Amino acid sequence: MRVGIIGGSGYVGGELLRLLLRHPKVEVTTITSRKYAGEFVFGVHSNLRGATSLKFVQQDLSSIVDNCDLVFTATPHGASVGLVPKLLEVGLKVIDMSADFRLKNPEGYVNWYEWEHSSPELLKEAVYGLPELHRQEIKKARLVACPGCMAVASILGLAPLVKNKLIEGDRIIVDAKIGSSGAGSKPSLASHHAERFGGVRPYKVVGHRHIAEIEQELNLLTDEPVTISFSPHAVNMVRGILSTIHVFLKKSLTIPEVWRTYRTYYREEPFIRFVRYPKGLYQFPDPKVVVGTNFCDIGFELDPHINRLVVLSAIDNIMRGAAGQGIQCLNIVLGVNETIGLESVGFHPV
């Protein structure tokens, strides 16, 4: 399959290209950038020096149609909404990395993103690109909307508990820590080294946009209403997310019962790992361990004092939270093994 990347100069675009260049079932034909058109890709993504001679090109629909069968849109939020309908109209398949087609209810964009969606009819068609929940729909999709990075870690940590109705749906607290790459490649005062380094900075502590998709997806799993309390923190690492999720059990559970719930729900899922080990340094999930991989590591601890279950979910925000997940969805669309192009394990140390 001939594949293009629209908006390829950012961190997600670069990671997509790194993975696609080694993917045996695709050929990367096009990578666009308004800012860097005409320049070699390795001039922006230095890690790809020697791996490709591709140059960035201007975004031209006719050229994309001639050279691509499927495109990844790695554009900023709000930019894909006008582009994706044109791509679909000319027969291309699209895997969108932005937030523009994640929500099913168009009112969600007014409430959470403060703009009105111009293609609400496509929201019903777009498939939320989380394979563990929507694998069968992804297989047939023209448009896959990849989830937000913190939403991925949160949903995967919570889905088995919600599906089995084990927790109180109105008392779910997600405390997310995210690395600096989650803010994208465009610099700001908040990303300035002197301000970012050494800190733990809470931001958007209420009303974060990822709440919308977390609640949307979890409510599809149950007939009992689910609401999320969610607060993110920017921390002193480049890649990674750790979601510490506090839930309250409807009835007391044993450790084997919790294990059984997770293992049954994620039976044979290639990118879910369970981490609760009594020895060594990494006894619970840690983002450091999953850097460069498509794994989501999930662990837990019971707190009988208040009948609380603490769930820990760790991912690499650029991989499982973006590009890696996009490649997994591509593999499902292609009908090939989901792990192709994503077989690498993590680095240690990093």
N, C-alpha and C positions, 0 to 999 in steps of 0.2 A: 504494500500500500504506500502511495506517495503522500507524505505528510508535510504540512507547513506549520509554522509557529507565527502567529500574529502578535506582535509586542514582545519581541525576543530579547530585549536588552536588559530586562530586570532579572532579579534573582530566580524567579520561577521559570522564566523563559530560558535562562542559561542552564538550569538544572534539567529542564525538559530536553534540551539539545544534548546535554551530556549523556542522558539515558538513551535517547533515540538514536544517537550515532552508533551505539553498540547493539541496537536491537536488530535481530536477524530477519524480522518480518516486515520492516519498513525502510523506506528511503526518504531522508529529509531533503526536500527540494527547495524550500523557501523559508526564510526567517526575516521578518520585517522589523524595521525601526525607523521612525521619522527622524529621530535625532542622529542616528549613526548610519543612515543609508549610504552605501558605497564603501563602507569600511569593513575590513575583515572582522569576523565574529570574535577571533581571539584577541583583538584589540580591546574588547570589553570584557569578555570571559577568558581571562588569561590561562585558566586551567585547561582550555581546549586548544591551546597552541600545539600544532602538529597533529591534532585529531581531525581537523577539518579545514578546508580552504574556502568554505562558504563565506559570502559577504552579506551583510544586511542590505535589504532592498526596501524601497518605498512600498507602502500598502496599496496595491493595485488589484482590484477585484478580478479583472479579466485575466491577468497573469496568474493569480492564485487559482482560478478555475482551471486554467490550462495545465497547471503543474501539480495540483493537489487533488487527492480523493477525500482527505480528512484534514481538518485544521484544529489546532489548539489556539484558543484565544486567551492570551495571557496579558490582557489589557487592564488598566485601572478600573475600579468599580464605576459603573455608569457609562463606560465607553463601549462595552460589548452589546448593550441593549439595542443600539442602532445598527450594529454591524452583523450580528448573528442572523437576523431575518434575511438579509441579502445573501448570506452564505448558504443558508438552507434552501432558499428559492432557486439557486442554480444547481442544487443537487449535492452539495457537499455535506458531509457529516461534521459535527462540531463537538469538541470537548471544551467547555468554557471553564476557565479557572477563576473567573470573577464571581461576585455575589449576584450578578444581574438576573439569573434564572433559578436561583435556589429556592425561593419562596413560592408556594402555590397560590397564595392569596395576594392579588395585586395591592390590596390595602396595606399589606405588610411593608411595601416599599415606601408608602406615604408615611407610615407610622415609625419605621425604623431607619429609613435612609433619606427621608424628607424629599423624595421626588416621585413623580407619577410614572408608572411603567408604561412605555409606549407600545409594547407588544404583549398585552395580558393573555392573549390566546395561546402564546407559546409557553406560558407558565404551566399550563395543564399538561402539555406534551413533554416538557423537559423532565428528565429523570435525574433525581438526586444521586450523585455519583459515589455512593457508599456501598461497595459490593456486598458487605455482610448483610445489608438490609435490602438491597435492590438489584441483586445479581441478574435475575431473570428479565427485569425491565431494561437493564443496561444492554443486554444482548441485542435487543431490537431497536434501540434508541437511535434517532437522528441527532438528538441534542442531549448531551450529558452535562449537568451542572455540578461541578466538583464542589464539595463542601468547604466551609471555612476551617482553618487549621485547628483553632481551639474547639470548634464544634465537633470535629472528628474525635479528638481525645475524649471529650465529654460524652458524646453519644455512645461510643464503643464501651466506655466504662459503665454506662447506665443501662444499656439496652436489655441485657439478660434479666436484670432486677425488675425493670418496668414490665417487660413481657410476662414475667411470672407473677406479677402483682405482689411482690415481697416487701415493698417499701411504701411509705406515705408519699403520695404524689405531690403534695403541696409543701413538703419540707425537704427540698433537695438543694444543697448548697455546693456550688462549684467554685473553687479557688484555683485559678490558673496562673502559672508562671510561664513567661514566654521570652525567648531570646530576641536579640536586636534585629535579626533578619526578618522577623515578622512584620516589621514596619516598612519593608520594601527598601529599594535601593536609592530612592530619592532622599537626600539628606535634609535634616531639619535641626532646630535647636535641641530638640529632645534626643536626637541621635548623635549629637556632638559628643566626642569622646570625653571631654571634661565633665559633661553633664551626665552622661550615661554610665560611665565606668564606676564600678564600686557601689552601685545603688540598687535598691529594690523599690521601684516606683509604681504605686497603684495608679491606674488610670481608668477612666470610664467605669467607676466602681459600681454604678447601677445603670441599667438601661443599655448595656452593650448589645450591638447588633447581632452577635452570634446567638443570643438568647432565642431569637425568632426561629432560626432553623433547628436549634436543639429541641425546643418545645414542639415544633412541627413534626419532627421525625419520631420523637418519643411518643407523642399522642397517637401516631399511626399504629403503635404496638399494643394499645390498651383502650378499653372503653372507660377507664377512670382518668379524669383530668390530671394532667401533669404540668406543673409550673416550676420554673428554675430560678434560683437566686445565683447570680454569676458575677464574679469580680476578677478581673485580670491584673497581673503585675508584670511590669517590664523588669527583667533581672539581668545580671551580669554574665551572660553567655551569648554566643552568636546564634547557634541553632538549638532548637529544642523547645518542647512544651511538657510541663508536668501539671496535670489536673488532679488536685486533691479534692475528692468528692465526698461530702458528708451526707449520708442518708439515714433515715430512721426506720427501723424494721417494724412491720405490723405484728410479728411474733418473733420470739427468740429463735435464732438459727445457730447451728454448730458450724465449725470450720469445714468439715466434710460436706455439709449441705450447701454451703456457699460455693465450694469448689465444684460440686456437681452441677450447680446452676450454670456457672460459667463454662465449664467444659462441655456440657450438653449443648448449650446455645452456640458455641463457636467450634463445634466438632468439625475437624478437617479444614478449618480456615487457615490458609497458608501464612498469613501475616499477623496472626494473633499469638502472642506468647504470654505465659503466666509466670509471674515472678513473686514468689513468697518463699524465701529460702533462709533457713536459720543460721547459715554460716557465711563467712566472708564479708566483704565490704558492701556489695550490692544486694541487700536482702529484699529490697522492694524496687519497683520500677524507677529508673533514673534516665532522664533524657540523654545524658552523656553516653549511655550504652547503645542507643539506637541511632546516633548520628550517622547519616549516610545510608540509612536503610528504610525500608517500607514497613517495618514492624511497628505494631502497637503493643507495648508491654503493659500488662494489667496485673495488679496485685491488690491485696485488701488486708484489713485487720478489723476484728470485732472488738467493740467496746461495750461489754455487758453492763457497765455502770449506768448508761442511759439508753441501752438497746440501740446503739449506733453502729453503723458499718461505715468504715472509711475505705474508699476505693481510690487507688492510685493508678493513673493512666499516663503513659509517657510515649511521645512520638517525636520525630524530627519534623518540625513545622514545614520545611521546604520539600521534604520527601513525602512522608505519609500524609502530611497536611496540605500537599499541593501536587508537585510534579510526579512523585512516585505513585500517588493515588490516581493521577491522570493516566499514567502508563498502565496501571492495573485495569482501569476502565477500558483503555484502548485494547488491551489483550482480550477482554471479554467481548468487545465489539468484533474483533477479528476472529473470535472463536478458537483462540490458542490458549495454551497454559498461562494462567494468570501471573506466574512468577517470571516469565521470560523478560529479560532486561532488568530484573529486580532481584537477582539472586545474591547480591553482595551482602555480607554480614558487616557489622559495625567495626570501627577502628578502636584500638585501645593501646595507649591512652590517646586522647585528643585534647 
